[in-house]
Amino acid sequence: MPLDLALGDRLKLRKPHPCGGYEWTVVRLGADIGLTCDTCGRRVLLPRRELEKRLKTKLPVTNNK
């Protein structure tokens, strides 16, 4: 079953980014998912299948940005 994502969703991945952050925000949808690190602002593209393997939890969305 495909992962149900929307723009602006916040995700927590299993392994940390080199900056130390675990939390990411979805900025692009499609076959590849665009993510922005909430700690350092780095943008990455991950294939949907790889993201499904790396995903730990979906976090509640905060509107204070």
Secondary structure, 3 states (H helix, E strand, C coil): CCCCCCCCCEEEECCCCCCCCCEEEEEECCCEEEEEECCCCCEEEEEHHHHHHHEEEEECCCCCC
